[in-house]
Amino acid sequence: MNRSTRNILCNILLLAVLTVILFLFEKYGSEYQIRILNNMAIFITLAVSYNLVNGYCGILHLGPNAFITIGAYTSALLTMSPAEKQMSFIIEPLIWPLSVIQVPFAVSLMAGGITATVFAFLISFPVFRVRGDYLAIVTLGFGEVIRVLCNAMQSLTNGPLGLKGLTPYTTLWWSWGVAVFTVVVITQLVNSSYGRAMKAIREDETAAKAMGVDPFRHLLLAFLISAFFSGVAGGLLAHLITTISPTLFTFFLTFNLLIIIVVGGLGSTSGAVIAAALFAWGGEALRVVESPMNFGLFTIPGIPGMRMVLFSIILMVVILFARRGIMGRSELSWDRFFAALRLQSKV
Amino acid sequence: MTIDIFMQQVINGISLGSLYALVAIGYTMVYGILRLINFAHGDLLMVAAYAAIYAVTLLSLPWQLSFPLVMVLTGLFGVLLDRVAYKPLRDAPRISLLISAIGASFLLENLAIVIIGGVPKGFPRPDVFAKVIDLWGLRIQVLTIYTPVLTLALLLGLLYIVHRTKVGKAMRAASKDFETTRLMGINLDRIIAVTFFLGSSLAAAGGIMWAMKYPQVNPFMGVIPGLKAFIAAVLGGIGNIVGAVVGGFVLGLGEILIVALFPQMAQYRDAFAFTVLILVLLFRPTGIMGEPITDKT
């Protein structure tokens, strides 16, 4: 059995194990556990696609929350029934074509992703004229502008009231299906010639240009793909929490994603997956520090906000002392796994 | 709109603009030397505002004493911030530095929530500033006049330090060429510390005046002014102190006048600054007074 067939078999095995786990949780897990698993899958999708731009292309893009917002709103508006829309839009009625359309969940997710991609394409021209810190601040500004627009354009987004009572379509199968699909697509892309060109741009843009790599085309490709998956994940998120409003997708969300990919290792898909899973689970586990603690002799009252302090400290410690994060730039792969096994058995 | 109301709005705009200018100076100075957007700079406004509240209420110091004290303390805090968050990363890629700055900003905001609480606090505004005077038929709060005057005074002091003293000379040299400055035997860490001290003290002045203008202090009060001040710095040409002040005034006036002239645009006010930023970067990436940017890394 040669290597590539072995790897394919192992991947299929892994997928099968994942399916069984999901099946068991769906059948016997509590609602809370299912919620965490759903969150985990959505964060994996978001982190892996965000990592494509920040990790592999090496540009600091701070606006994924904008694409998540766009995806969430598009998808939510498309799955609501016309009657629901009429009920929700109290202040100003929804504009015409959207007010009568209702499509299946899958179509709405695609539409969310595509709309996010279109927006990404529109802003890519000002964004990629600059690099480094300026790019960071322009994308951050785009996120802010989208938030302001969501608040102001009441006939499209229902303004600060947001959209309520969405049908909870997002199941474990949807969220994990999208997550697995994202990981597969991004891994294939990164290992292709496009991916190598992106890494070349990250290392030295001038040298890459001299070798005939067009930075704009490759960065644009990464940016659009990243925006697409962010949009789809936004749609999933909307139908998981069933209520969306402009305050839900602030810079806070981007900051969380940034922590995930930095801790996982900028430029490592497996790192992003591990860190996203840890984040979704750890975020819940750390609720302990916000609840009152009883040490027998004395009691510490719950401190709200402590979790975010811990997250900020983790981010700073990682970037200051362990700059490479969990995985650095390396990936988990079956080849390495079996090589490690072989070394073990020899000893 | 009558000419009176228009003049009133212009004065408001100048007042707001001078606040942006005070904060923008700190951004521009740090950027000039380290090529770093100090994301935590806006949060120094919040630190200063809280420090001023505690100095006035807990220590019951008179405001004439506590405000300068807060400026010095915030300056030292800025130096500490550099030591902890940026100094270990001097040789790291710029993206690490920027992530560290974002982390520092979130840490400050959330520490404030944990220690002080998220409920907004009122600011003990001295009565001197709250008075309303009649100026050629315009009714203006004294604070609105004091703000630009104080800004100009601080700016002149800063320009003196930067252009007439040895430290200032070293700062200018460092912003031109980091490595050569080091070769000339200048202690760069000291120069950077001085830069952070000056920038942070000015941000403290901005923070105190911001809190007097909008007397509600909360842990996130520095975020939006900080972002807009950064945009003001870009608008004026980043690295250029006078440019930052000009940019601040342009942005402040622009924001106020857009709302005054087109009231239906009021909802979009916060988007104005970012739209300006994108346009500036598209057509004049080095800003109004900027020199061509050389990438140091």
Interface residues (C-beta under 8 A of the other chain):
Chain A: G58 L60 P126 R129 V130 G132 D133 Y134 A136 I137 V138 L140 G141 F142 E144 V145 V148 L149 N151 A152 F255 L258 V262 L266 I303 P304 G305 M306 M308 V309 F311 S312 I313 L315 M316 I319 L320 F321 R323
Chain B: Y31 R35 L36 I37 A85 P88 L89 A92 R94 I95 S96 L98 I99 S100 I102 G103 A104 F106 L107 N110 L111 I113 V114 G118 L227 F230 I231 V234 Q267 Y268 D270 A271 A273 F274 T275 L277 I278 L281 L282 P285 D295
